[in-house]
Amino acid sequence: MNKVELQGKLRELRGKMKAKWAHLTDDDIALIEAQIEQMVGTLQSRYGYTSERARADLEEYLREYNTEARNLLGQTLERVQERVHAQLDKVEVPDRPWLWGGLALAIISAIWMMSRNNKS
């Protein structure tokens, strides 16, 4: 990747970051970019990597980290769901049909109101 392509990718990334996190300032984004460059430089100096190799290794690590983080999050959510279901199984619900009818009506009304708000 040449310098012009790299600068284009950085501008694209900066735009995507601003679109996703609108409250980030240009200074915030510049700090993040500087930290990435610092990490690339550290890999180059400590391991003798070329800039391209350091970037490729860093990108690969971040992809692996992202996958591991998603897996861990998924496992955590599964455990939370199991605990919630276990607690719900312990709860006794009284037999009050009027209560369930009122709850259903409230949910339907809320959905209807939200759909009206989204149209306007």
Buried (B, 14 or more C-beta within 10 A) or exposed (E): EEEEEEEEEEEEBBEEBBEEEEEBEEEEBEEBBEEBEEBBEEBBEEEEBEBEBBBEBBEEEEEEEEEEEEEEEEEEEEEEEEEEEEEEEEEEEEEEEEEEEEEEEEEEEEEEEEEEEEEE
